[in-house]
């Protein structure tokens, strides 16, 4: 897998929440593999502390992995509801998600790329919301 050090601008929002989108600018790595793109980075979650992310983006599928206090493993497939897992302060819970959009690209000529994920998530069978994750990344010198 070919890797690049990148600066990532990560924006997250939900459709149901009237709060503004959260935006983070972090340094991480981008991996180019046969199955798609991989983003590796760390960020701070309000009230939870530091977490590590691995985001895999392939054609019609993605995988969200977050380690730390709010661990998450959620596969995403376009139009197909799939099970995952999450560890909340109250303990582990089952998740299910269905993706509406999975898109990612990397232009090696300009050393820039974007990724976008839109999915609906349920926790323990209860609707948790529609999530919009957008990533913009560029190679660092």
N, C-alpha and C positions, 0 to 999 in steps of 0.2 A: 504494500500500500504506500503510495506516495503521500507525504505529509507536508504541510505548510504552516508556519506560524502566522496567525491572523488576528486582526482586531475585529471583534464581533459587536455589532449593535443589535441587541435583543429586545424586542418589544412584545409585551403580553397584555392581552385584554380579554374581557368576557362580554358577551352580548347582553347579559342580564344586569351587569353591574354598572351603575352610573358613575363610578369612580373613573378617573382618567387612566389611560394605559400606563403600565409601568415600563420603564426603559432603563436598560443597563448597557454600559459600554465596558467590555471585558476583553482581555487577551486570552487566546486559546489556540487550538490546533484544528486544522481541517485535514481530513484524510480523504483521498480519492481511491476508492476501491471498485472492484468489478460490480458489486451490488449497489453502488451509489456513493453518496457523500456522507461523511461522518464529521460531526462537530464535537469537540471536547473542550469544556471550559468549566470554570468555577464561578459562583456568584453568591451573593448574600441574600437570603430570603428574610423579609421583615419578620421579626419575632421568632425566627427559627435558627438563624445563624448561617454559616457557610455550607453550601451544598455543591456537589460536583455533578455535571451533566454530561451525558453522551446522547447525542441525537443522530440517529441513522435515517437518511432520507434516500429512498430508492423509488423506482417507478411504481406508483400505485400502493406503496407501503412505507411505513416509517416505524421507528421504535424510539420511545422516550424513556431514558433511564436517568434517575436522579438518586444520588446516594447522599447520606447525611441524615439529619434528624427527621426529615420528611421524605423518606425513600419512596420511589415510584418506579414501576416497570410497566409501561403501557404500550403494547403493539398497536399500530393503527393500519387499517386497510380501507381503501376507498369503498364506501357503500356497504361495508360489512362490520357488524358489531362483534368485537372481540374482547375477551377477558384480560385483565391485568391485575396488578396489586399495588397497594399503597400502605405505608405505615404512618398513621397519624399519632398524635400524642396519646390518644385513648387506646391505641393498639392497631393491629393490622386490619385492613378492610379490603374487600374485593371491589374491583372496578370493572367497568365496561365502557368501551368507546367505539364510536363510528366516525370515520374521517369523511369530511366533505371536500377537502382539498389537501393534496400533498404535492408540493412542487419544490424543486431545488435545482440550482445551476451553478457552475463554476466556469469562468472564462480564464483559462491559463494565460492567455495573451495579456489581458489587463490585470490579472491576479486579483479579480473581484468576483463575488458571487452573492446569491440571495437564496433564501429558503422561506417557504410559507406553509404553515399547517393550520387547518381549521377542523375542529372536531367537537363532538358532543360527548360529555363524560357523565357517567353515573357512578355513585359511590353506594355500595350495599343496596343496589337497586333503585336508589333515589337520584333523580336528575340533579346534577351539580352545575350544569351550564354548558354553554357553547364557548369554546376557547379559540382565540386567534393568536398564533405565535408567528412572529416575523423576524427573520435574521438577515442582516446585511453584513458581509465580511470582506475584508481586503487583506492581502499579504502585508506583513510588517517587515520593515527593513532589518 
